[in-house]
């Protein structure tokens, strides 16, 4: 009898514990549902186009390319001169043989210059794009963290004239994002902060921010618009942007 009574008590205790576990885990649906993730958007092509550092680096590359191009044209002029001299000489003469050697040497020099230029342009273009891309991503990460964006998606803004640039129009039409809240478009903020940081580091002065820009993601904008509560006197939201000087 005692054993049967103890067994009954144990069963009741186990049932009570199980019920307590069920009740403890039965939270309201709102508490169990995670808050929706905040998503931002950025037009990377627009950022590259208006980031002063990218423009400066591209102009330096263009100047070096043009210098090599001038050198190549000078070699081509020498080749033309040698050809003209060869036409006036007897093919069996020593002078003709000397001009022929010069002609072959100049052709090889021109070909080497062309290969060197193509290689340098490709390598430097890749390096420029990588450097600027990493700086843009660094800035986007800082803006996202300081303003609670869990994700930032790349977009293509619509061209000003849909008929003027078919390529840009097709890129805009083929993007994955169909619609989004313009308040979450961080493009103008990224451009402005990158240019101001670049200017502080000794680079070229940034151009004025585009008109009708969204308010800065954090703090007080130059025009008085605000978003968030951190004043970006040095463009550092709370905790700072990674990689900032």
PLY file of the C-alpha trace (Angstrom):
ply
format ascii 1.0
element vertex 245
property float x
property float y
property float z
element edge 244
property int vertex1
property int vertex2
end_header
0.00 0.00 0.00
2.81 2.40 0.98
4.68 1.65 -2.23
1.56 2.26 -4.29
1.00 5.59 -2.47
4.62 6.69 -3.09
4.33 5.75 -6.76
1.21 7.89 -7.04
2.95 10.86 -5.48
5.87 10.51 -7.88
3.49 10.44 -10.86
1.71 13.57 -9.63
5.04 15.37 -9.09
6.23 14.47 -12.61
2.96 15.71 -14.09
3.25 18.98 -12.16
6.79 19.56 -13.40
5.77 18.84 -16.99
2.83 21.24 -16.73
5.07 23.94 -15.26
7.44 23.53 -18.21
4.60 23.91 -20.69
3.23 26.98 -18.93
6.71 28.52 -18.66
7.35 28.15 -22.39
3.92 29.42 -23.46
4.87 33.07 -24.00
2.67 35.45 -26.00
3.11 35.22 -29.78
4.51 38.76 -29.90
7.35 37.83 -27.53
8.29 34.77 -29.59
8.34 36.63 -32.92
11.61 38.43 -33.67
11.41 42.07 -34.68
11.70 42.60 -38.46
15.25 43.28 -39.62
15.96 46.82 -40.74
17.31 46.89 -44.30
19.26 49.67 -45.99
20.10 50.23 -49.64
23.06 51.72 -51.51
23.78 52.40 -55.19
27.43 51.32 -55.47
27.82 52.66 -59.02
26.66 56.08 -57.87
29.06 56.01 -54.93
32.02 55.15 -57.15
31.07 57.87 -59.61
30.89 60.61 -56.98
33.66 59.51 -54.60
36.45 62.06 -55.07
39.23 59.60 -54.32
38.08 57.27 -57.09
38.04 60.19 -59.54
41.54 61.30 -58.53
42.99 57.79 -58.83
41.39 57.32 -62.24
42.75 60.65 -63.45
46.27 59.69 -62.31
45.97 56.42 -64.21
44.74 58.28 -67.28
47.69 60.68 -67.16
50.18 57.82 -66.94
48.45 56.04 -69.80
48.59 59.17 -71.93
52.32 59.55 -71.16
52.92 55.99 -72.39
50.76 56.74 -75.41
52.92 59.75 -76.27
56.03 57.61 -75.91
54.52 55.06 -78.27
53.72 57.73 -80.84
57.32 58.95 -80.68
58.56 55.42 -81.38
56.14 55.13 -84.30
57.51 58.37 -85.75
61.02 56.93 -85.56
59.81 53.81 -87.34
58.33 55.93 -90.13
61.58 57.84 -90.48
63.62 54.63 -90.70
61.20 53.24 -93.29
61.53 56.40 -95.37
65.32 56.16 -95.23
65.24 52.50 -96.24
63.24 53.35 -99.32
66.09 55.58 -100.46
68.78 52.95 -99.97
69.95 49.93 -101.90
68.72 46.74 -100.23
72.23 45.24 -100.48
74.01 48.20 -98.89
75.40 48.23 -95.32
73.30 51.34 -94.54
70.13 49.49 -95.50
71.07 46.58 -93.22
71.69 49.02 -90.35
68.31 50.71 -90.91
66.67 47.30 -91.04
68.15 46.43 -87.63
66.89 49.76 -86.27
63.44 49.06 -87.73
63.24 45.63 -86.06
64.52 47.04 -82.75
61.99 49.88 -82.76
59.14 47.50 -83.54
60.14 45.31 -80.60
60.41 48.38 -78.34
56.92 49.51 -79.38
55.44 46.04 -78.79
57.05 45.84 -75.34
55.71 49.28 -74.43
52.21 48.28 -75.52
52.29 45.07 -73.47
53.68 46.92 -70.45
51.02 49.62 -70.71
48.17 47.12 -71.02
49.46 45.15 -68.02
49.91 48.26 -65.86
46.46 49.61 -66.75
44.82 46.29 -65.87
46.75 45.90 -62.59
46.20 49.48 -61.46
42.53 49.45 -62.45
42.01 46.31 -60.40
43.87 47.82 -57.43
41.91 51.09 -57.64
38.57 49.28 -57.79
39.52 47.00 -54.88
40.78 49.87 -52.71
37.71 52.01 -53.29
35.31 49.10 -52.90
36.77 48.14 -49.51
36.57 51.77 -48.33
32.93 51.99 -49.43
32.07 48.72 -47.68
33.86 49.95 -44.56
31.75 53.11 -44.52
28.52 51.20 -45.21
29.32 48.83 -42.33
29.84 51.78 -39.99
26.58 53.43 -41.02
24.70 50.15 -40.74
25.99 49.36 -37.24
25.42 52.86 -35.89
21.84 52.92 -37.18
20.74 49.32 -36.52
20.63 48.14 -40.12
20.96 44.36 -40.15
21.48 44.25 -43.89
22.38 46.65 -46.72
21.41 45.65 -50.27
22.95 46.97 -53.48
20.53 48.76 -55.80
20.64 50.67 -59.09
18.89 54.02 -58.97
16.77 54.82 -62.05
18.57 56.92 -64.68
17.53 60.55 -64.93
16.40 59.88 -68.51
15.23 56.33 -69.12
15.56 56.75 -72.89
19.01 58.38 -72.97
21.03 55.44 -71.59
19.57 52.04 -72.60
22.32 50.13 -70.76
21.68 51.90 -67.43
17.93 51.54 -67.94
18.22 47.77 -68.47
20.46 47.46 -65.40
17.87 49.31 -63.34
15.01 47.17 -64.70
16.84 43.89 -64.10
17.81 44.48 -60.47
16.28 42.26 -57.79
14.85 45.12 -55.72
11.56 46.40 -57.13
10.69 48.99 -54.52
12.08 50.32 -51.23
11.65 53.18 -48.78
13.81 56.14 -49.95
14.45 56.93 -46.28
16.57 53.76 -46.16
18.66 54.72 -49.21
22.12 55.38 -47.73
23.79 56.29 -51.02
24.05 60.06 -50.50
25.22 59.63 -46.91
27.96 57.23 -47.96
29.14 59.62 -50.68
29.20 62.65 -48.40
30.96 60.93 -45.51
33.55 59.31 -47.79
34.39 62.62 -49.43
34.64 64.45 -46.11
36.88 61.74 -44.67
39.02 61.83 -47.81
39.35 65.62 -47.55
40.39 65.36 -43.90
43.09 62.86 -44.86
44.63 65.41 -47.24
42.84 64.45 -50.45
41.00 66.72 -52.86
38.09 68.77 -51.53
34.77 67.00 -51.99
32.11 68.34 -54.30
28.90 69.66 -52.72
26.45 66.95 -51.73
23.73 66.21 -54.30
20.46 68.17 -53.81
17.51 66.57 -52.01
19.82 64.14 -50.19
18.37 61.96 -47.45
19.22 63.02 -43.93
22.54 61.66 -42.62
22.09 58.29 -41.04
23.35 59.56 -37.73
23.31 62.95 -36.08
22.66 66.39 -37.49
23.03 67.12 -41.18
24.72 70.30 -42.46
21.24 71.48 -43.46
19.72 70.70 -40.06
17.99 67.41 -40.88
18.48 64.72 -38.25
18.30 60.98 -37.95
19.47 59.34 -34.75
20.97 61.11 -31.77
24.73 61.24 -32.38
26.26 64.45 -33.65
28.66 63.61 -36.49
31.09 66.45 -35.84
33.88 64.20 -37.06
31.55 61.77 -38.87
32.01 59.13 -36.18
28.76 57.63 -34.87
28.92 55.98 -31.49
31.88 53.61 -31.51
33.33 55.12 -34.69
33.59 53.81 -38.21
36.09 50.97 -38.59
39.25 52.16 -40.27
38.62 55.86 -39.66
41.75 57.96 -39.00
0 1
1 2
2 3
3 4
4 5
5 6
6 7
7 8
8 9
9 10
10 11
11 12
12 13
13 14
14 15
15 16
16 17
17 18
18 19
19 20
20 21
21 22
22 23
23 24
24 25
25 26
26 27
27 28
28 29
29 30
30 31
31 32
32 33
33 34
34 35
35 36
36 37
37 38
38 39
39 40
40 41
41 42
42 43
43 44
44 45
45 46
46 47
47 48
48 49
49 50
50 51
51 52
52 53
53 54
54 55
55 56
56 57
57 58
58 59
59 60
60 61
61 62
62 63
63 64
64 65
65 66
66 67
67 68
68 69
69 70
70 71
71 72
72 73
73 74
74 75
75 76
76 77
77 78
78 79
79 80
80 81
81 82
82 83
83 84
84 85
85 86
86 87
87 88
88 89
89 90
90 91
91 92
92 93
93 94
94 95
95 96
96 97
97 98
98 99
99 100
100 101
101 102
102 103
103 104
104 105
105 106
106 107
107 108
108 109
109 110
110 111
111 112
112 113
113 114
114 115
115 116
116 117
117 118
118 119
119 120
120 121
121 122
122 123
123 124
124 125
125 126
126 127
127 128
128 129
129 130
130 131
131 132
132 133
133 134
134 135
135 136
136 137
137 138
138 139
139 140
140 141
141 142
142 143
143 144
144 145
145 146
146 147
147 148
148 149
149 150
150 151
151 152
152 153
153 154
154 155
155 156
156 157
157 158
158 159
159 160
160 161
161 162
162 163
163 164
164 165
165 166
166 167
167 168
168 169
169 170
170 171
171 172
172 173
173 174
174 175
175 176
176 177
177 178
178 179
179 180
180 181
181 182
182 183
183 184
184 185
185 186
186 187
187 188
188 189
189 190
190 191
191 192
192 193
193 194
194 195
195 196
196 197
197 198
198 199
199 200
200 201
201 202
202 203
203 204
204 205
205 206
206 207
207 208
208 209
209 210
210 211
211 212
212 213
213 214
214 215
215 216
216 217
217 218
218 219
219 220
220 221
221 222
222 223
223 224
224 225
225 226
226 227
227 228
228 229
229 230
230 231
231 232
232 233
233 234
234 235
235 236
236 237
237 238
238 239
239 240
240 241
241 242
242 243
243 244
